[in-house]
Amino acid sequence: MTEPRIPLPGREELDEAQRQVWDKVVSGPRGQVIGPLRAAIHNAELAGRWSALGESLRFSTSLPKRLSELAICVTGRRWSAQVEWFVHARTAAENGIAAEVLEAMREGRPPVFDQADERLVYEFARTLQQEGQVPDAIYGAAVAAFGVKGVVELTALVGYYTMVSMTLNAHGIPLPEGEVPPLVPPAQGLFTLPAPA
């Protein structure tokens, strides 16, 4: 296991403000302090706001869970964020994303989608992260499929989980004990997601 670059304190090592955030996270839908919150907890106010935003985006959008988790996986794969992929690929599979799609993404191959809404979410998240823009045709299709609210939420999901990926990668937040990194980072440069087949 790679050592983290920063201390990852347990509850007993926290001050009162940090413990309040910790306890709120544990009593909420996450049920535990994991991933980027292990870094954010160093600043109690940041961790509290981070957790609230993350819970809203992960558990309370108008998008089906299947599509939210796919967008998160696209983002985790884009940044080769091991912990993000480890957590969300499993959740995406549990919510109906085909194993073949996830495996192609994991290996850096073009995924083949049977469902048009999944292909659309993949393309929206892929182009936004690789080009910094979403082409008009993809954006228009997303509005038609998910409404303005859904497209705002999808964009926020990609942005939030980009921040999550960068936090995990920058601080070396480790996978659970005994787990092998699921993603092979790119040999050079940024990982580019292929267009779907």
C-alpha positions, 0 to 999 in steps of 0.5 A: 500500500502506498503511504499517504502524503498527509496524516489521516487522523482518526476521530480520537485525534480530532478537535471538537469542530472536526469531531462534529463534522466526522459524526455528522458524516458517519450518521449520514448516507455515507456512513463513514469518513472515507476518500477525500474527506479524510484529507478535508477533515484537516479543515473542519469548515471545508470538510463540512461544506464538502460533505454537504455538497457531495451528499447532495450531488451523489444522493439527491439529484434528479438523475437516475443513480445509474447515470450519476455513477457512470458520470462519476466513473468517467471522471475517476477514470479520466484522472486515474483516481484509484479510490474513486474508481474502486468505490464508484465502479462497484456502485455503478455496476450495482445500479445497472451499468454493464460490466463490459462498459466498466471493464472497457473504461477501466482498460482505456478501450472505447465502451459500447453502450446499449442504452442511449442515455448512458452513451450521452452521459459518457460523451457529456462527461468525456468531452467536458473534461477533455476539451473543457467544453461540451459540443452543442449537439451533445449539450442539446441532446442532454437537455432534451433527455434530462432537462435543464436541471439534470444538465446542471446537476450532471455538470456539477457532478463532473466538477465535484468529482474532478475535485475529489479525484485531484484531492485523492491523487494529490494527497495519495489517499490509499485504497483499503488495506489489501486492495490492488489499484484497479486502474493502470495510470497512463505512461505519459500525459493525461489519460484520454477517454476514447469516444464510445464505439 
